Amino acid sequence: MRFRPYEIFAKFMSLGKSMRFHCHRAVMEDGFSLNETDVLLSLSAAPENNTVKAISEAAGISKGNISTAVETLRKKGYVSVNVDAADRRLLTVELTEKAAPVLEKLAAAEEEYFSGFMRSIDRDHISLVNRVFSSIQQFSPAAFLKKLSGKDNDNEKN
């Protein structure tokens, strides 16, 4: 069987989009927008990636939309925004204690979606799927594109 790369990656994107909406449904009655949900999910998954740029890249959403969502979440008290003392242009975003109950709802929705997905996979393939997911989690699209473009080689020449 020959895999069609575009089809495979489009399916992964569709899964991500579907999970995103599933998680949003879990908190939309609490007044959260889809982009606010993405910020909360991103910060809970990788607290170290706590700049608007990092959240934007992780979620695949424009920096402008993430900035707006961060500001709304700040006003609601779910995140704090800190200015770096050395570089005032650098802002970091952190979850507050108030976010804990919302994060619990989101974690439950993530687990429900992921468990349902994993139940749809043949038992004989679960181990393989886990290894593939582990590899995907370690993969850096930015580093890969840099390597493909030959920019890594340019640095070695200088």
N, CA, C and O atoms as a GROMACS GRO file, in nm:
protein
  632
    1MET      N    1   0.085  -0.118   0.000
    1MET     CA    2   0.000   0.000   0.000
    1MET      C    3   0.090   0.125   0.000
    1MET      O    4   0.182   0.135   0.080
    2ARG      N    5   0.063   0.215  -0.087
    2ARG     CA    6   0.138   0.340  -0.096
    2ARG      C    7   0.059   0.449  -0.023
    2ARG      O    8  -0.057   0.475  -0.055
    3PHE      N    9   0.124   0.509   0.074
    3PHE     CA   10   0.059   0.619   0.145
    3PHE      C   11   0.073   0.747   0.065
    3PHE      O   12   0.175   0.772   0.001
    4ARG      N   13  -0.029   0.826   0.069
    4ARG     CA   14  -0.025   0.958   0.006
    4ARG      C   15   0.005   1.058   0.118
    4ARG      O   16  -0.081   1.084   0.202
    5PRO      N   17   0.126   1.114   0.119
    5PRO     CA   18   0.166   1.202   0.230
    5PRO      C   19   0.066   1.313   0.260
    5PRO      O   20   0.033   1.337   0.376
    6TYR      N   21   0.018   1.380   0.156
    6TYR     CA   22  -0.075   1.489   0.182
    6TYR      C   23  -0.199   1.438   0.254
    6TYR      O   24  -0.248   1.500   0.349
    7GLU      N   25  -0.250   1.326   0.208
    7GLU     CA   26  -0.370   1.268   0.267
    7GLU      C   27  -0.347   1.232   0.415
    7GLU      O   28  -0.434   1.256   0.499
    8ILE      N   29  -0.230   1.175   0.445
    8ILE     CA   30  -0.199   1.137   0.584
    8ILE      C   31  -0.192   1.261   0.673
    8ILE      O   32  -0.253   1.265   0.779
    9PHE      N   33  -0.116   1.363   0.627
    9PHE     CA   34  -0.102   1.484   0.710
    9PHE      C   35  -0.234   1.560   0.720
    9PHE      O   36  -0.262   1.620   0.824
   10ALA      N   37  -0.314   1.559   0.615
   10ALA     CA   38  -0.445   1.622   0.621
   10ALA      C   39  -0.534   1.551   0.723
   10ALA      O   40  -0.612   1.615   0.794
   11LYS      N   41  -0.522   1.419   0.730
   11LYS     CA   42  -0.600   1.342   0.827
   11LYS      C   43  -0.557   1.377   0.970
   11LYS      O   44  -0.641   1.392   1.058
   12PHE      N   45  -0.424   1.390   0.992
   12PHE     CA   46  -0.375   1.431   1.124
   12PHE      C   47  -0.428   1.570   1.160
   12PHE      O   48  -0.471   1.594   1.273
   13MET      N   49  -0.426   1.661   1.063
   13MET     CA   50  -0.477   1.796   1.090
   13MET      C   51  -0.626   1.791   1.122
   13MET      O   52  -0.674   1.863   1.210
   14SER      N   53  -0.699   1.707   1.051
   14SER     CA   54  -0.841   1.691   1.077
   14SER      C   55  -0.866   1.636   1.217
   14SER      O   56  -0.959   1.679   1.285
   15LEU      N   57  -0.784   1.540   1.259
   15LEU     CA   58  -0.796   1.486   1.395
   15LEU      C   59  -0.771   1.596   1.498
   15LEU      O   60  -0.844   1.608   1.596
   16GLY      N   61  -0.668   1.675   1.474
   16GLY     CA   62  -0.637   1.785   1.567
   16GLY      C   63  -0.749   1.886   1.574
   16GLY      O   64  -0.785   1.932   1.682
   17LYS      N   65  -0.805   1.919   1.460
   17LYS     CA   66  -0.916   2.014   1.455
   17LYS      C   67  -1.039   1.958   1.527
   17LYS      O   68  -1.108   2.029   1.600
   18SER      N   69  -1.065   1.831   1.505
   18SER     CA   70  -1.178   1.766   1.569
   18SER      C   71  -1.162   1.764   1.722
   18SER      O   72  -1.257   1.790   1.795
   19MET      N   73  -1.039   1.731   1.769
   19MET     CA   74  -1.015   1.730   1.913
   19MET      C   75  -1.027   1.872   1.970
   19MET      O   76  -1.081   1.891   2.079
   20ARG      N   77  -0.976   1.969   1.896
   20ARG     CA   78  -0.985   2.109   1.937
   20ARG      C   79  -1.131   2.148   1.961
   20ARG      O   80  -1.163   2.209   2.064
   21PHE      N   81  -1.218   2.115   1.870
   21PHE     CA   82  -1.360   2.149   1.885
   21PHE      C   83  -1.424   2.070   2.000
   21PHE      O   84  -1.508   2.123   2.072
   22HIS      N   85  -1.383   1.944   2.015
   22HIS     CA   86  -1.436   1.864   2.126
   22HIS      C   87  -1.398   1.928   2.260
   22HIS      O   88  -1.483   1.940   2.349
   23CYS      N   89  -1.274   1.969   2.274
   23CYS     CA   90  -1.230   2.035   2.398
   23CYS      C   91  -1.303   2.168   2.418
   23CYS      O   92  -1.342   2.202   2.529
   24HIS      N   93  -1.320   2.242   2.310
   24HIS     CA   94  -1.390   2.370   2.322
   24HIS      C   95  -1.532   2.351   2.371
   24HIS      O   96  -1.582   2.430   2.452
   25ARG      N   97  -1.599   2.248   2.322
   25ARG     CA   98  -1.737   2.221   2.368
   25ARG      C   99  -1.742   2.201   2.520
   25ARG      O  100  -1.842   2.234   2.584
   26ALA      N  101  -1.634   2.148   2.577
   26ALA     CA  102  -1.631   2.122   2.721
   26ALA      C  103  -1.629   2.251   2.804
   26ALA      O  104  -1.668   2.250   2.921
   27VAL      N  105  -1.583   2.362   2.744
   27VAL     CA  106  -1.570   2.486   2.822
   27VAL      C  107  -1.644   2.605   2.761
   27VAL      O  108  -1.642   2.714   2.818
   28MET      N  109  -1.710   2.586   2.649
   28MET     CA  110  -1.773   2.702   2.586
   28MET      C  111  -1.890   2.756   2.669
   28MET      O  112  -1.918   2.876   2.664
   29GLU      N  113  -1.957   2.671   2.745
   29GLU     CA  114  -2.065   2.721   2.832
   29GLU      C  115  -2.010   2.809   2.943
   29GLU      O  116  -2.084   2.887   3.004
   30ASP      N  117  -1.879   2.796   2.971
   30ASP     CA  118  -1.814   2.881   3.070
   30ASP      C  119  -1.768   3.014   3.010
   30ASP      O  120  -1.707   3.095   3.079
   31GLY      N  121  -1.799   3.035   2.882
   31GLY     CA  122  -1.769   3.162   2.818
   31GLY      C  123  -1.634   3.172   2.749
   31GLY      O  124  -1.585   3.282   2.726
   32PHE      N  125  -1.573   3.058   2.715
   32PHE     CA  126  -1.443   3.061   2.649
   32PHE      C  127  -1.459   3.052   2.498
   32PHE      O  128  -1.536   2.971   2.446
   33SER      N  129  -1.384   3.136   2.428
   33SER     CA  130  -1.382   3.128   2.282
   33SER      C  131  -1.291   3.013   2.240
   33SER      O  132  -1.217   2.957   2.322
   34LEU      N  133  -1.298   2.978   2.113
   34LEU     CA  134  -1.214   2.871   2.061
   34LEU      C  135  -1.065   2.907   2.076
   34LEU      O  136  -0.985   2.823   2.115
   35ASN      N  137  -1.029   3.031   2.045
   35ASN     CA  138  -0.889   3.071   2.057
   35ASN      C  139  -0.842   3.074   2.203
   35ASN      O  140  -0.728   3.041   2.232
   36GLU      N  141  -0.930   3.114   2.293
   36GLU     CA  142  -0.895   3.110   2.436
   36GLU      C  143  -0.872   2.965   2.479
   36GLU      O  144  -0.780   2.936   2.556
   37THR      N  145  -0.956   2.875   2.429
   37THR     CA  146  -0.938   2.733   2.459
   37THR      C  147  -0.802   2.684   2.409
   37THR      O  148  -0.733   2.609   2.478
   38ASP      N  149  -0.765   2.727   2.290
   38ASP     CA  150  -0.635   2.689   2.234
   38ASP      C  151  -0.520   2.738   2.320
   38ASP      O  152  -0.423   2.666   2.341
   39VAL      N  153  -0.529   2.861   2.370
   39VAL     CA  154  -0.424   2.915   2.456
   39VAL      C  155  -0.412   2.830   2.583
   39VAL      O  156  -0.302   2.794   2.624
   40LEU      N  157  -0.526   2.800   2.644
   40LEU     CA  158  -0.525   2.720   2.766
   40LEU      C  159  -0.468   2.580   2.740
   40LEU      O  160  -0.387   2.530   2.818
   41LEU      N  161  -0.510   2.517   2.630
   41LEU     CA  162  -0.458   2.384   2.596
   41LEU      C  163  -0.308   2.389   2.571
   41LEU      O  164  -0.234   2.302   2.616
   42SER      N  165  -0.263   2.490   2.498
   42SER     CA  166  -0.122   2.502   2.465
   42SER      C  167  -0.037   2.523   2.590
   42SER      O  168   0.067   2.459   2.606
   43LEU      N  169  -0.081   2.612   2.678
   43LEU     CA  170  -0.006   2.639   2.800
   43LEU      C  171  -0.006   2.519   2.895
   43LEU      O  172   0.093   2.494   2.964
   44SER      N  173  -0.116   2.445   2.898
   44SER     CA  174  -0.119   2.328   2.988
   44SER      C  175  -0.034   2.215   2.931
   44SER      O  176   0.025   2.138   3.008
   45ALA      N  177  -0.025   2.204   2.799
   45ALA     CA  178   0.054   2.098   2.737
   45ALA      C  179   0.204   2.126   2.745
   45ALA      O  180   0.284   2.035   2.766
   46ALA      N  181   0.241   2.253   2.728
   46ALA     CA  182   0.384   2.290   2.725
   46ALA      C  183   0.402   2.427   2.789
   46ALA      O  184   0.418   2.527   2.718
   47PRO      N  185   0.400   2.433   2.922
   47PRO     CA  186   0.412   2.562   2.991
   47PRO      C  187   0.538   2.641   2.956
   47PRO      O  188   0.541   2.764   2.969
   48GLU      N  189   0.642   2.571   2.911
   48GLU     CA  190   0.766   2.639   2.875
   48GLU      C  191   0.754   2.717   2.744
   48GLU      O  192   0.832   2.809   2.719
   49ASN      N  193   0.658   2.681   2.661
   49ASN     CA  194   0.631   2.752   2.536
   49ASN      C  195   0.528   2.860   2.563
   49ASN      O  196   0.414   2.853   2.517
   50ASN      N  197   0.570   2.961   2.639
   50ASN     CA  198   0.474   3.056   2.696
   50ASN      C  199   0.483   3.197   2.640
   50ASN      O  200   0.456   3.294   2.711
   51THR      N  201   0.520   3.208   2.513
   51THR     CA  202   0.514   3.337   2.447
   51THR      C  203   0.402   3.331   2.343
   51THR      O  204   0.360   3.223   2.302
   52VAL      N  205   0.356   3.447   2.302
   52VAL     CA  206   0.250   3.451   2.200
   52VAL      C  207   0.298   3.379   2.074
   52VAL      O  208   0.222   3.305   2.011
   53LYS      N  209   0.423   3.403   2.036
   53LYS     CA  210   0.477   3.338   1.916
   53LYS      C  211   0.476   3.186   1.931
   53LYS      O  212   0.433   3.116   1.839
   54ALA      N  213   0.522   3.134   2.044
   54ALA     CA  214   0.526   2.989   2.065
   54ALA      C  215   0.386   2.928   2.066
   54ALA      O  216   0.363   2.823   2.007
   55ILE      N  217   0.292   2.996   2.131
   55ILE     CA  218   0.154   2.947   2.135
   55ILE      C  219   0.094   2.949   1.995
   55ILE      O  220   0.026   2.856   1.955
   56SER      N  221   0.121   3.057   1.922
   56SER     CA  222   0.072   3.071   1.785
   56SER      C  223   0.122   2.957   1.696
   56SER      O  224   0.046   2.898   1.620
   57GLU      N  225   0.252   2.928   1.707
   57GLU     CA  226   0.310   2.820   1.626
   57GLU      C  227   0.254   2.684   1.665
   57GLU      O  228   0.225   2.601   1.579
   58ALA      N  229   0.238   2.661   1.796
   58ALA     CA  230   0.186   2.532   1.842
   58ALA      C  231   0.041   2.511   1.799
   58ALA      O  232   0.003   2.401   1.761
   59ALA      N  233  -0.038   2.618   1.806
   59ALA     CA  234  -0.180   2.606   1.775
   59ALA      C  235  -0.211   2.625   1.627
   59ALA      O  236  -0.320   2.590   1.581
   60GLY      N  237  -0.116   2.681   1.553
   60GLY     CA  238  -0.142   2.708   1.412
   60GLY      C  239  -0.242   2.820   1.392
   60GLY      O  240  -0.323   2.818   1.300
   61ILE      N  241  -0.236   2.919   1.481
   61ILE     CA  242  -0.328   3.032   1.479
   61ILE      C  243  -0.243   3.159   1.476
   61ILE      O  244  -0.134   3.163   1.533
   62SER      N  245  -0.293   3.263   1.411
   62SER     CA  246  -0.215   3.386   1.397
   62SER      C  247  -0.178   3.446   1.532
   62SER      O  248  -0.250   3.430   1.631
   63LYS      N  249  -0.064   3.515   1.534
   63LYS     CA  250  -0.019   3.580   1.658
   63LYS      C  251  -0.122   3.684   1.704
   63LYS      O  252  -0.142   3.703   1.824
   64GLY      N  253  -0.186   3.751   1.609
   64GLY     CA  254  -0.288   3.850   1.645
   64GLY      C  255  -0.405   3.788   1.720
   64GLY      O  256  -0.451   3.842   1.821
   65ASN      N  257  -0.452   3.674   1.671
   65ASN     CA  258  -0.564   3.606   1.738
   65ASN      C  259  -0.522   3.553   1.874
   65ASN      O  260  -0.600   3.557   1.970
   66ILE      N  261  -0.398   3.504   1.884
   66ILE     CA  262  -0.350   3.454   2.013
   66ILE      C  263  -0.334   3.572   2.110
   66ILE      O  264  -0.372   3.561   2.226
   67SER      N  265  -0.280   3.682   2.063
   67SER     CA  266  -0.266   3.802   2.149
   67SER      C  267  -0.400   3.847   2.205
   67SER      O  268  -0.411   3.879   2.323
   68THR      N  269  -0.500   3.849   2.119
   68THR     CA  270  -0.635   3.888   2.163
   68THR      C  271  -0.688   3.790   2.268
   68THR      O  272  -0.743   3.832   2.369
   69ALA      N  273  -0.670   3.660   2.243
   69ALA     CA  274  -0.717   3.559   2.338
   69ALA      C  275  -0.642   3.570   2.470
   69ALA      O  276  -0.703   3.558   2.577
   70VAL      N  277  -0.511   3.594   2.465
   70VAL     CA  278  -0.432   3.608   2.588
   70VAL      C  279  -0.481   3.729   2.668
   70VAL      O  280  -0.496   3.722   2.790
   71GLU      N  281  -0.506   3.839   2.600
   71GLU     CA  282  -0.552   3.960   2.670
   71GLU      C  283  -0.690   3.936   2.735
   71GLU      O  284  -0.713   3.981   2.847
   72THR      N  285  -0.778   3.868   2.666
   72THR     CA  286  -0.910   3.837   2.724
   72THR      C  287  -0.895   3.744   2.844
   72THR      O  288  -0.959   3.765   2.947
   73LEU      N  289  -0.811   3.642   2.830
   73LEU     CA  290  -0.787   3.550   2.943
   73LEU      C  291  -0.723   3.623   3.061
   73LEU      O  292  -0.752   3.592   3.176
   74ARG      N  293  -0.636   3.719   3.032
   74ARG     CA  294  -0.574   3.799   3.139
   74ARG      C  295  -0.681   3.879   3.213
   74ARG      O  296  -0.683   3.882   3.336
   75LYS      N  297  -0.768   3.943   3.139
   75LYS     CA  298  -0.874   4.024   3.201
   75LYS      C  299  -0.969   3.936   3.284
   75LYS      O  300  -1.022   3.981   3.385
   76LYS      N  301  -0.989   3.812   3.241
   76LYS     CA  302  -1.075   3.719   3.315
   76LYS      C  303  -1.002   3.656   3.434
   76LYS      O  304  -1.066   3.594   3.519
   77GLY      N  305  -0.870   3.671   3.439
   77GLY     CA  306  -0.793   3.620   3.551
   77GLY      C  307  -0.739   3.479   3.534
   77GLY      O  308  -0.694   3.419   3.632
   78TYR      N  309  -0.743   3.423   3.413
   78TYR     CA  310  -0.698   3.286   3.390
   78TYR      C  311  -0.549   3.276   3.356
   78TYR      O  312  -0.489   3.170   3.371
   79VAL      N  313  -0.491   3.386   3.310
   79VAL     CA  314  -0.348   3.389   3.283
   79VAL      C  315  -0.291   3.521   3.335
   79VAL      O  316  -0.362   3.620   3.353
   80SER      N  317  -0.161   3.518   3.359
   80SER     CA  318  -0.090   3.643   3.389
   80SER      C  319   0.011   3.664   3.277
   80SER      O  320   0.061   3.569   3.217
   81VAL      N  321   0.040   3.789   3.252
   81VAL     CA  322   0.136   3.825   3.148
   81VAL      C  323   0.250   3.898   3.216
   81VAL      O  324   0.228   3.996   3.288
   82ASN      N  325   0.370   3.851   3.194
   82ASN     CA  326   0.488   3.907   3.259
   82ASN      C  327   0.582   3.967   3.156
   82ASN      O  328   0.606   3.908   3.050
   83VAL      N  329   0.635   4.084   3.186
   83VAL     CA  330   0.730   4.152   3.099
   83VAL      C  331   0.871   4.117   3.146
   83VAL      O  332   0.902   4.128   3.265
   84ASP      N  333   0.955   4.075   3.053
   84ASP     CA  334   1.094   4.042   3.086
   84ASP      C  335   1.168   4.170   3.124
   84ASP      O  336   1.161   4.270   3.053
   85ALA      N  337   1.238   4.167   3.236
   85ALA     CA  338   1.310   4.285   3.285
   85ALA      C  339   1.422   4.326   3.190
   85ALA      O  340   1.447   4.445   3.172
   86ALA      N  341   1.489   4.230   3.129
   86ALA     CA  342   1.600   4.261   3.040
   86ALA      C  343   1.555   4.307   2.902
   86ALA      O  344   1.619   4.392   2.840
   87ASP      N  345   1.444   4.250   2.855
   87ASP     CA  346   1.393   4.284   2.722
   87ASP      C  347   1.243   4.306   2.733
   87ASP      O  348   1.165   4.210   2.730
   88ARG      N  349   1.202   4.430   2.745
   88ARG     CA  350   1.062   4.463   2.770
   88ARG      C  351   0.969   4.420   2.655
   88ARG      O  352   0.847   4.420   2.671
   89ARG      N  353   1.027   4.385   2.542
   89ARG     CA  354   0.944   4.337   2.430
   89ARG      C  355   0.900   4.193   2.452
   89ARG      O  356   0.802   4.148   2.392
   90LEU      N  357   0.972   4.121   2.536
   90LEU     CA  358   0.944   3.980   2.561
   90LEU      C  359   0.840   3.964   2.671
   90LEU      O  360   0.863   4.000   2.787
   91LEU      N  361   0.725   3.910   2.633
   91LEU     CA  362   0.616   3.884   2.727
   91LEU      C  363   0.600   3.733   2.742
   91LEU      O  364   0.601   3.659   2.644
   92THR      N  365   0.585   3.690   2.865
   92THR     CA  366   0.556   3.549   2.888
   92THR      C  367   0.417   3.537   2.950
   92THR      O  368   0.373   3.625   3.024
   93VAL      N  369   0.351   3.428   2.920
   93VAL     CA  370   0.214   3.403   2.964
   93VAL      C  371   0.216   3.282   3.056
   93VAL      O  372   0.275   3.179   3.024
   94GLU      N  373   0.152   3.296   3.172
   94GLU     CA  374   0.145   3.185   3.267
   94GLU      C  375   0.001   3.165   3.312
   94GLU      O  376  -0.075   3.261   3.327
   95LEU      N  377  -0.033   3.040   3.335
   95LEU     CA  378  -0.165   3.008   3.388
   95LEU      C  379  -0.173   3.049   3.534
   95LEU      O  380  -0.074   3.043   3.607
   96THR      N  381  -0.291   3.090   3.577
   96THR     CA  382  -0.313   3.124   3.717
   96THR      C  383  -0.388   3.010   3.786
   96THR      O  384  -0.435   2.917   3.720
   97GLU      N  385  -0.400   3.020   3.916
   97GLU     CA  386  -0.475   2.919   3.993
   97GLU      C  387  -0.621   2.913   3.948
   97GLU      O  388  -0.683   2.807   3.951
   98LYS      N  389  -0.674   3.027   3.907
   98LYS     CA  390  -0.814   3.032   3.864
   98LYS      C  391  -0.839   2.939   3.744
   98LYS      O  392  -0.952   2.894   3.724
   99ALA      N  393  -0.736   2.912   3.667
   99ALA     CA  394  -0.750   2.828   3.548
   99ALA      C  395  -0.764   2.679   3.581
   99ALA      O  396  -0.807   2.602   3.496
  100ALA      N  397  -0.727   2.639   3.701
  100ALA     CA  398  -0.723   2.496   3.737
  100ALA      C  399  -0.852   2.419   3.705
  100ALA      O  400  -0.845   2.313   3.642
  101PRO      N  401  -0.970   2.469   3.745
  101PRO     CA  402  -1.092   2.392   3.713
  101PRO      C  403  -1.120   2.381   3.563
  101PRO      O  404  -1.173   2.281   3.516
  102VAL      N  405  -1.085   2.485   3.489
  102VAL     CA  406  -1.104   2.484   3.343
  102VAL      C  407  -1.008   2.383   3.281
  102VAL      O  408  -1.045   2.308   3.190
  103LEU      N  409  -0.885   2.382   3.331
  103LEU     CA  410  -0.786   2.287   3.279
  103LEU      C  411  -0.827   2.143   3.307
  103LEU      O  412  -0.801   2.054   3.226
  104GLU      N  413  -0.893   2.119   3.420
  104GLU     CA  414  -0.944   1.985   3.450
  104GLU      C  415  -1.048   1.943   3.347
  104GLU      O  416  -1.048   1.829   3.300
  105LYS      N  417  -1.138   2.034   3.314
  105LYS     CA  418  -1.239   2.004   3.211
  105LYS      C  419  -1.173   1.975   3.077
  105LYS      O  420  -1.211   1.882   3.006
  106LEU      N  421  -1.074   2.057   3.042
  106LEU     CA  422  -1.006   2.038   2.915
  106LEU      C  423  -0.928   1.906   2.912
  106LEU      O  424  -0.928   1.836   2.811
  107ALA      N  425  -0.863   1.873   3.022
  107ALA     CA  426  -0.790   1.747   3.031
  107ALA      C  427  -0.884   1.628   3.017
  107ALA      O  428  -0.852   1.529   2.951
  108ALA      N  429  -1.000   1.637   3.078
  108ALA     CA  430  -1.098   1.529   3.068
  108ALA      C  431  -1.147   1.515   2.924
  108ALA      O  432  -1.164   1.404   2.874
  109ALA      N  433  -1.171   1.628   2.858
  109ALA     CA  434  -1.216   1.625   2.718
  109ALA      C  435  -1.107   1.568   2.628
  109ALA      O  436  -1.136   1.489   2.538
  110GLU      N  437  -0.981   1.608   2.651
  110GLU     CA  438  -0.869   1.554   2.574
  110GLU      C  439  -0.860   1.402   2.590
  110GLU      O  440  -0.847   1.328   2.493
  111GLU      N  441  -0.869   1.359   2.715
  111GLU     CA  442  -0.858   1.216   2.745
  111GLU      C  443  -0.973   1.138   2.681
  111GLU      O  444  -0.953   1.030   2.626
  112GLU      N  445  -1.094   1.194   2.688
  112GLU     CA  446  -1.210   1.129   2.628
  112GLU      C  447  -1.190   1.112   2.477
  112GLU      O  448  -1.216   1.006   2.421
  113TYR      N  449  -1.144   1.219   2.413
  113TYR     CA  450  -1.124   1.214   2.268
  113TYR      C  451  -1.014   1.115   2.232
  113TYR      O  452  -1.031   1.030   2.145
  114PHE      N  453  -0.900   1.127   2.302
  114PHE     CA  454  -0.786   1.042   2.271
  114PHE      C  455  -0.818   0.894   2.298
  114PHE      O  456  -0.782   0.807   2.218
  115SER      N  457  -0.884   0.867   2.408
  115SER     CA  458  -0.922   0.728   2.440
  115SER      C  459  -1.014   0.672   2.333
  115SER      O  460  -0.999   0.557   2.292
  116GLY      N  461  -1.108   0.752   2.289
  116GLY     CA  462  -1.197   0.708   2.182
  116GLY      C  463  -1.121   0.679   2.054
  116GLY      O  464  -1.149   0.580   1.985
  117PHE      N  465  -1.026   0.764   2.023
  117PHE     CA  466  -0.944   0.742   1.904
  117PHE      C  467  -0.863   0.613   1.918
  117PHE      O  468  -0.860   0.532   1.826
  118MET      N  469  -0.800   0.594   2.032
  118MET     CA  470  -0.717   0.475   2.052
  118MET      C  471  -0.801   0.348   2.050
  118MET      O  472  -0.753   0.243   2.006
  119ARG      N  473  -0.925   0.354   2.098
  119ARG     CA  474  -1.014   0.236   2.094
  119ARG      C  475  -1.047   0.198   1.950
  119ARG      O  476  -1.084   0.083   1.924
  120SER      N  477  -1.035   0.292   1.858
  120SER     CA  478  -1.068   0.263   1.718
  120SER      C  479  -0.953   0.192   1.645
  120SER      O  480  -0.968   0.151   1.530
  121ILE      N  481  -0.839   0.179   1.714
  121ILE     CA  482  -0.722   0.117   1.653
  121ILE      C  483  -0.714  -0.030   1.695
  121ILE      O  484  -0.738  -0.065   1.811
  122ASP      N  485  -0.680  -0.114   1.600
  122ASP     CA  486  -0.666  -0.257   1.625
  122ASP      C  487  -0.564  -0.280   1.737
  122ASP      O  488  -0.458  -0.217   1.739
  123ARG      N  489  -0.597  -0.369   1.829
  123ARG     CA  490  -0.511  -0.397   1.946
  123ARG      C  491  -0.367  -0.432   1.906
  123ARG      O  492  -0.272  -0.397   1.977
  124ASP      N  493  -0.352  -0.501   1.795
  124ASP     CA  494  -0.218  -0.542   1.751
  124ASP      C  495  -0.132  -0.423   1.708
  124ASP      O  496  -0.010  -0.435   1.696
  125HIS      N  497  -0.195  -0.309   1.685
  125HIS     CA  498  -0.121  -0.191   1.637
  125HIS      C  499  -0.101  -0.083   1.742
  125HIS      O  500  -0.034   0.017   1.716
  126ILE      N  501  -0.157  -0.100   1.861
  126ILE     CA  502  -0.149   0.003   1.965
  126ILE      C  503  -0.005   0.040   1.998
  126ILE      O  504   0.028   0.158   2.008
  127SER      N  505   0.081  -0.059   2.016
  127SER     CA  506   0.221  -0.032   2.050
  127SER      C  507   0.288   0.050   1.939
  127SER      O  508   0.362   0.144   1.967
  128LEU      N  509   0.263   0.013   1.816
  128LEU     CA  510   0.320   0.086   1.703
  128LEU      C  511   0.269   0.230   1.700
  128LEU      O  512   0.347   0.323   1.679
  129VAL      N  513   0.140   0.248   1.719
  129VAL     CA  514   0.082   0.382   1.719
  129VAL      C  515   0.145   0.466   1.831
  129VAL      O  516   0.176   0.584   1.810
  130ASN      N  517   0.163   0.408   1.947
  130ASN     CA  518   0.227   0.481   2.057
  130ASN      C  519   0.369   0.524   2.020
  130ASN      O  520   0.411   0.635   2.053
  131ARG      N  521   0.443   0.436   1.953
  131ARG     CA  522   0.580   0.472   1.910
  131ARG      C  523   0.577   0.583   1.805
  131ARG      O  524   0.659   0.674   1.809
  132VAL      N  525   0.484   0.575   1.713
  132VAL     CA  526   0.470   0.679   1.610
  132VAL      C  527   0.435   0.812   1.675
  132VAL      O  528   0.494   0.915   1.641
  133PHE      N  529   0.341   0.811   1.769
  133PHE     CA  530   0.303   0.935   1.837
  133PHE      C  531   0.420   0.993   1.916
  133PHE      O  532   0.438   1.115   1.920
  134SER      N  533   0.498   0.907   1.977
  134SER     CA  534   0.616   0.954   2.049
  134SER      C  535   0.713   1.022   1.954
  134SER      O  536   0.769   1.127   1.986
  135SER      N  537   0.734   0.964   1.837
  135SER     CA  538   0.822   1.024   1.737
  135SER      C  539   0.766   1.157   1.688
  135SER      O  540   0.841   1.253   1.670
  136ILE      N  541   0.637   1.163   1.666
  136ILE     CA  542   0.574   1.287   1.620
  136ILE      C  543   0.590   1.397   1.725
  136ILE      O  544   0.618   1.512   1.692
  137GLN      N  545   0.574   1.361   1.851
  137GLN     CA  546   0.587   1.458   1.958
  137GLN      C  547   0.729   1.515   1.966
  137GLN      O  548   0.746   1.631   2.002
  138GLN      N  549   0.829   1.435   1.931
  138GLN     CA  550   0.968   1.479   1.933
  138GLN      C  551   1.006   1.560   1.808
  138GLN      O  552   1.106   1.631   1.808
  139PHE      N  553   0.926   1.549   1.704
  139PHE     CA  554   0.957   1.611   1.575
  139PHE      C  555   0.941   1.762   1.580
  139PHE      O  556   0.844   1.813   1.637
  140SER      N  557   1.035   1.833   1.522
  140SER     CA  558   1.028   1.979   1.513
  140SER      C  559   1.011   2.019   1.367
  140SER      O  560   1.107   2.012   1.290
  141PRO      N  561   0.891   2.062   1.329
  141PRO     CA  562   0.871   2.105   1.190
  141PRO      C  563   0.965   2.219   1.149
  141PRO      O  564   1.016   2.219   1.037
  142ALA      N  565   0.989   2.314   1.238
  142ALA     CA  566   1.076   2.427   1.205
  142ALA      C  567   1.218   2.379   1.176
  142ALA      O  568   1.279   2.422   1.078
  143ALA      N  569   1.271   2.291   1.260
  143ALA     CA  570   1.406   2.239   1.239
  143ALA      C  571   1.412   2.157   1.110
  143ALA      O  572   1.511   2.162   1.037
  144PHE      N  573   1.308   2.081   1.083
  144PHE     CA  574   1.304   1.999   0.962
  144PHE      C  575   1.304   2.086   0.837
  144PHE      O  576   1.379   2.060   0.743
  145LEU      N  577   1.220   2.190   0.836
  145LEU     CA  578   1.216   2.280   0.721
  145LEU      C  579   1.349   2.352   0.702
  145LEU      O  580   1.393   2.373   0.589
  146LYS      N  581   1.412   2.389   0.811
  146LYS     CA  582   1.543   2.454   0.805
  146LYS      C  583   1.644   2.359   0.740
  146LYS      O  584   1.724   2.400   0.655
  147LYS      N  585   1.640   2.234   0.780
  147LYS     CA  586   1.732   2.134   0.724
  147LYS      C  587   1.703   2.114   0.575
  147LYS      O  588   1.796   2.107   0.494
  148LEU      N  589   1.576   2.104   0.538
  148LEU     CA  590   1.539   2.084   0.398
  148LEU      C  591   1.585   2.200   0.311
  148LEU      O  592   1.625   2.181   0.196
  149SER      N  593   1.578   2.321   0.366
  149SER     CA  594   1.615   2.439   0.288
  149SER      C  595   1.766   2.455   0.275
  149SER      O  596   1.814   2.538   0.198
  150GLY      N  597   1.841   2.373   0.351
  150GLY     CA  598   1.987   2.381   0.345
  150GLY      C  599   2.046   2.488   0.433
  150GLY      O  600   2.167   2.512   0.427
  151LYS      N  601   1.964   2.552   0.515
  151LYS     CA  602   2.016   2.659   0.600
  151LYS      C  603   2.111   2.607   0.706
  151LYS      O  604   2.200   2.680   0.750
  152ASP      N  605   2.095   2.482   0.749
  152ASP     CA  606   2.190   2.423   0.844
  152ASP      C  607   2.328   2.415   0.780
  152ASP      O  608   2.429   2.440   0.846
  153ASN      N  609   2.332   2.379   0.651
  153ASN     CA  610   2.459   2.367   0.582
  153ASN      C  611   2.527   2.502   0.564
  153ASN      O  612   2.649   2.512   0.569
  154ASP      N  613   2.446   2.609   0.543
  154ASP     CA  614   2.502   2.742   0.529
  154ASP      C  615   2.577   2.783   0.654
  154ASP      O  616   2.683   2.846   0.645
  155ASN      N  617   2.524   2.749   0.771
  155ASN     CA  618   2.588   2.784   0.897
  155ASN      C  619   2.722   2.710   0.913
  155ASN      O  620   2.816   2.763   0.972
  156GLU      N  621   2.728   2.589   0.861
  156GLU     CA  622   2.851   2.511   0.873
  156GLU      C  623   2.963   2.569   0.788
  156GLU      O  624   3.080   2.556   0.822
  157LYS      N  625   2.927   2.634   0.677
  157LYS     CA  626   3.027   2.692   0.586
  157LYS      C  627   3.091   2.817   0.645
  157LYS      O  628   3.206   2.849   0.613
  158ASN      N  629   3.018   2.887   0.730
  158ASN     CA  630   3.069   3.014   0.784
  158ASN      C  631   3.155   2.995   0.904
  158ASN      O  632   3.205   3.092   0.961
   0.00000   0.00000   0.00000
